Amino acid sequence: MKTKISEPLTKIMNEDEIAGEFLVKLKTNTRELFMVLEEVLKLRKYPTREMVFAIMKEVDGIETFLDDYGASHNKSFFYFRELIASMRWINIVIFQGLHILARIESYRLELTDAEKEAFTENLRNIINRCLTDLKTLSRELSADAAKFGIRKPRARFAEKRNFLDIQKKILPPDIDIVFVKAKNEVSIDILVKFLENSELFMSYFCRENSGIEYTEETLERYRSMFNRLESLYDTYLRNAEIEKKHPDLRGVRSSIAITLHLMEMGKALAHYYERHGEKLQKYNPSLKTSKFANKDEIKSAMKNFLISYSISFLNRGKEFSSKIFRDMGKEADEYIYTTKMLIVQSHRLEDFHIRPIMPVTQIANKYKLDTYLYQNRNKYNLKSAIEMAIAIPDIRDDLEKGNIEMMVQGPRKSVEEIASFFNERCGAIEKPIVCDVSFSSKEV
């Protein structure tokens, strides 16, 4: 009986197959992209959002096509694939920036004319820098394509989409939501989530030490956080009666939205540099002379524009939240989140044990919202006697080695009282957390 020989699932293409199959498909797949890039290269002004969206759509499809053929592992097509991937991420920065410019007048942020002008000027600087890189990538892509016999198409790009076609539609993000009867309870829940997440964002990026990482992973963590917040708001509060009753809710929504778009820009910039910038510079050293994917410029944009302005806008959202709580007849300081960094000196070790410290749980339990203690990458709920019984020995172990820093985070009134308690019981000294969030001081 003859054994049937089956074909392998993966086959290495020969030169004839590359020319007769792969290059033919590559030419077809890149036709629309080269048409729109030709128009971008001619522009002396910003491309439209529709034009940028067309680039986004085309490079996404081309990158998938190239990956299906393993182009990233092929000497001939590696550079072409890296150019396409880089173009995808730098284009996202441009798209999000143009979207903010188009929406800035509709955001309810209560900016002065000078603040708005300073912000948009810095935003335009980022967009201009990225447009320069996009045009550099476009020229490199055309030159590399010419080596494979792929020429610019004669047809011209025509915008076929209106902006409604660009919108992404998603299902309501309600998996973690417990439905309640009153809309104002939903609004309070969403406001609390906003304030809690904003404080986490600010306490991370306002640290004085040099451990802040402007990486894709870090920025994606906060991008997804504000993406969920925006989705929750739009699902339950947007255009609802509660929003009409408390118009400052639109200010909170604006703070969330603009921070989300800035984080989209940050994630894309980080990915662009981390995954592609250095690879392209190594392959083509001439790109270094054009300041292409310049590490210092990208880090400056992250720190002095994207993060700094996000903190400013989140603080505006906190101000709107305070007004809303007051309008609802609630004490704002029981809802507005804050953070205090406390230093406990090692010679106070004997003051930091169960009997004098455990009453902190009674203070925390006076308030509706939870207050947390962070120390040595551990998080403890100050309402929980069990968690504090675990925390105190852990902190004592660290105090035996030297002074320690611990962070208390929660509603302002609770944090103030707990910080005073720790000062009285174990001499905890407050370490200022300073963020430069003035609009006039930001330069990119």
BELNOR-V522192 format. One record per residue. N is the residue number from 1. RES is the residue in one small letter. PSI is psi in radians with two decimals (none if undefined). Layout:
BEGIN
((N	RES	PSI) (N	RES	PSI))
END
This chain:
BEGIN
((1	m	2.21) (2	k	2.40) (3	t	2.24) (4	k	2.20) (5	i	2.09) (6	s	2.68) (7	e	2.56) (8	p	2.68) (9	l	-0.46) (10	t	2.33) (11	k	2.33) (12	i	2.17) (13	m	2.51) (14	n	3.07) (15	e	-0.68) (16	d	-0.70) (17	e	-0.64) (18	i	-0.79) (19	a	-0.73) (20	g	-0.31) (21	e	-1.08) (22	f	-0.88) (23	l	-0.58) (24	v	-0.78) (25	k	-0.66) (26	l	-0.72) (27	k	-0.75) (28	t	-0.76) (29	n	-0.46) (30	t	-0.04) (31	r	-0.91) (32	e	-0.66) (33	l	-0.82) (34	f	-0.53) (35	m	-0.80) (36	v	-0.60) (37	l	-0.60) (38	e	-0.67) (39	e	-0.69) (40	v	-0.70) (41	l	-0.49) (42	k	-0.37) (43	l	2.46) (44	r	0.06) (45	k	-3.07) (46	y	2.50) (47	p	2.76) (48	t	2.78) (49	r	-0.59) (50	e	-0.66) (51	m	-0.75) (52	v	-0.65) (53	f	-0.65) (54	a	-0.72) (55	i	-0.79) (56	m	-0.81) (57	k	-0.78) (58	e	-0.81) (59	v	-0.54) (60	d	-0.78) (61	g	-0.69) (62	i	-0.71) (63	e	-0.72) (64	t	-0.76) (65	f	-0.82) (66	l	-0.68) (67	d	-0.60) (68	d	-0.53) (69	y	0.06) (70	g	0.57) (71	a	-0.49) (72	s	-0.23) (73	h	0.24) (74	n	2.27) (75	k	-0.67) (76	s	-0.61) (77	f	0.02) (78	f	-0.85) (79	y	-0.73) (80	f	-0.77) (81	r	-0.70) (82	e	-0.65) (83	l	-0.76) (84	i	-0.80) (85	a	-0.73) (86	s	-0.73) (87	m	-0.65) (88	r	-0.81) (89	w	-0.68) (90	i	-0.51) (91	n	-0.57) (92	i	-0.71) (93	v	-0.79) (94	i	-0.79) (95	f	-0.84) (96	q	-0.68) (97	g	-0.78) (98	l	-0.61) (99	h	-0.74) (100	i	-0.77) (101	l	-0.68) (102	a	-0.46) (103	r	-0.14) (104	i	-0.62) (105	e	-0.44) (106	s	-0.25) (107	y	2.40) (108	r	1.44) (109	l	-0.13) (110	e	0.80) (111	l	2.55) (112	t	2.89) (113	d	-0.68) (114	a	-0.71) (115	e	-0.75) (116	k	-0.72) (117	e	-0.74) (118	a	-0.76) (119	f	-0.87) (120	t	-0.57) (121	e	-0.79) (122	n	-0.67) (123	l	-0.74) (124	r	-0.63) (125	n	-0.72) (126	i	-0.82) (127	i	-0.77) (128	n	-0.74) (129	r	-0.74) (130	c	-0.60) (131	l	-0.66) (132	t	-0.77) (133	d	-0.66) (134	l	-0.71) (135	k	-0.63) (136	t	-0.79) (137	l	-0.67) (138	s	-0.78) (139	r	-0.72) (140	e	-0.71) (141	l	-0.76) (142	s	-0.74) (143	a	-0.71) (144	d	-0.67) (145	a	-0.62) (146	a	-0.53) (147	k	-0.46) (148	f	0.15) (149	g	0.27) (150	i	1.99) (151	r	2.85) (152	k	2.33) (153	p	2.61) (154	r	-0.48) (155	a	2.63) (156	r	2.63) (157	f	2.38) (158	a	2.24) (159	e	2.17) (160	k	-0.13) (161	r	2.53) (162	n	2.96) (163	f	-0.45) (164	l	-0.52) (165	d	-0.38) (166	i	-0.49) (167	q	2.38) (168	k	2.26) (169	k	2.32) (170	i	2.80) (171	l	2.71) (172	p	2.28) (173	p	1.19) (174	d	0.26) (175	i	-0.56) (176	d	0.18) (177	i	2.28) (178	v	2.07) (179	f	2.38) (180	v	2.87) (181	k	-0.76) (182	a	2.35) (183	k	-0.57) (184	n	-0.42) (185	e	-0.66) (186	v	-0.75) (187	s	-0.68) (188	i	-0.74) (189	d	-0.77) (190	i	-0.68) (191	l	-0.74) (192	v	-0.73) (193	k	-0.73) (194	f	-0.84) (195	l	-0.70) (196	e	-0.83) (197	n	-0.64) (198	s	-0.71) (199	e	-0.65) (200	l	-0.75) (201	f	-0.89) (202	m	-0.65) (203	s	-0.49) (204	y	-0.87) (205	f	-0.12) (206	c	0.16) (207	r	2.51) (208	e	-0.46) (209	n	3.05) (210	s	0.30) (211	g	0.09) (212	i	2.25) (213	e	2.05) (214	y	1.12) (215	t	2.87) (216	e	-0.71) (217	e	-0.80) (218	t	-0.83) (219	l	-0.57) (220	e	-0.63) (221	r	-0.78) (222	y	-0.54) (223	r	-0.83) (224	s	-0.55) (225	m	-0.85) (226	f	-0.42) (227	n	-0.74) (228	r	-0.69) (229	l	-0.78) (230	e	-0.72) (231	s	-0.72) (232	l	-0.80) (233	y	-0.84) (234	d	-0.50) (235	t	-0.71) (236	y	-0.41) (237	l	-0.50) (238	r	2.24) (239	n	0.23) (240	a	2.90) (241	e	-0.63) (242	i	-0.58) (243	e	-0.61) (244	k	-0.64) (245	k	-0.61) (246	h	1.41) (247	p	-0.34) (248	d	-0.28) (249	l	-0.58) (250	r	-0.52) (251	g	-0.68) (252	v	-0.76) (253	r	-0.69) (254	s	-0.69) (255	s	-0.72) (256	i	-0.82) (257	a	-0.84) (258	i	-0.58) (259	t	-0.72) (260	l	-0.82) (261	h	-0.63) (262	l	-0.64) (263	m	-0.58) (264	e	-0.76) (265	m	-0.75) (266	g	-0.77) (267	k	-0.75) (268	a	-0.73) (269	l	-0.75) (270	a	-0.79) (271	h	-0.78) (272	y	-0.82) (273	y	-0.81) (274	e	-0.71) (275	r	-0.47) (276	h	-0.62) (277	g	-0.92) (278	e	-0.62) (279	k	-0.79) (280	l	-0.69) (281	q	-0.65) (282	k	-0.66) (283	y	-0.68) (284	n	1.54) (285	p	-0.40) (286	s	-0.35) (287	l	-0.45) (288	k	-0.62) (289	t	-0.37) (290	s	0.14) (291	k	0.48) (292	f	2.32) (293	a	0.80) (294	n	2.10) (295	k	-0.76) (296	d	-0.71) (297	e	-0.70) (298	i	-0.76) (299	k	-0.68) (300	s	-0.73) (301	a	-0.70) (302	m	-0.98) (303	k	-0.88) (304	n	-0.23) (305	f	-1.15) (306	l	-0.88) (307	i	-0.81) (308	s	-0.78) (309	y	-0.58) (310	s	-0.75) (311	i	-0.74) (312	s	-0.81) (313	f	-0.61) (314	l	-0.62) (315	n	-0.62) (316	r	-0.73) (317	g	-0.63) (318	k	-0.69) (319	e	-0.75) (320	f	-0.72) (321	s	-0.72) (322	s	-0.76) (323	k	-0.73) (324	i	-0.81) (325	f	-0.70) (326	r	-0.72) (327	d	-0.50) (328	m	-0.01) (329	g	0.42) (330	k	2.72) (331	e	1.97) (332	a	-0.64) (333	d	-0.20) (334	e	-0.06) (335	y	-0.59) (336	i	2.16) (337	y	2.58) (338	t	2.96) (339	t	2.41) (340	k	2.32) (341	m	2.17) (342	l	2.44) (343	i	2.20) (344	v	2.19) (345	q	2.59) (346	s	-0.49) (347	h	-0.13) (348	r	0.34) (349	l	-0.80) (350	e	-0.28) (351	d	-0.23) (352	f	1.34) (353	h	3.13) (354	i	-0.91) (355	r	-0.88) (356	p	-0.41) (357	i	-0.57) (358	m	-0.53) (359	p	-0.18) (360	v	-0.49) (361	t	-0.55) (362	q	-0.65) (363	i	-0.85) (364	a	-0.64) (365	n	-0.12) (366	k	-0.32) (367	y	2.60) (368	k	-0.77) (369	l	2.69) (370	d	2.60) (371	t	2.40) (372	y	2.59) (373	l	2.21) (374	y	2.23) (375	q	2.26) (376	n	0.81) (377	r	0.20) (378	n	2.58) (379	k	2.24) (380	y	2.34) (381	n	2.05) (382	l	-0.19) (383	k	-0.35) (384	s	2.04) (385	a	-0.61) (386	i	-0.80) (387	e	-0.65) (388	m	-0.57) (389	a	-0.47) (390	i	-0.69) (391	a	-0.75) (392	i	-0.85) (393	p	-0.66) (394	d	-0.78) (395	i	-0.65) (396	r	-0.70) (397	d	-0.73) (398	d	-0.60) (399	l	-0.50) (400	e	-0.39) (401	k	-0.33) (402	g	-3.01) (403	n	2.62) (404	i	2.73) (405	e	2.38) (406	m	2.56) (407	m	2.29) (408	v	2.22) (409	q	2.31) (410	g	-2.85) (411	p	2.46) (412	r	-0.81) (413	k	-0.71) (414	s	-0.79) (415	v	-0.73) (416	e	-0.79) (417	e	-0.70) (418	i	-0.67) (419	a	-0.71) (420	s	-0.67) (421	f	-0.83) (422	f	-0.59) (423	n	-0.73) (424	e	-0.73) (425	r	-0.63) (426	c	0.31) (427	g	0.45) (428	a	2.27) (429	i	2.31) (430	e	2.30) (431	k	2.08) (432	p	2.42) (433	i	1.98) (434	v	2.21) (435	c	2.27) (436	d	1.72) (437	v	0.32) (438	s	2.35) (439	f	-0.65) (440	s	-0.28) (441	s	-0.07) (442	k	2.20) (443	e	2.41) (444	v	none))
END
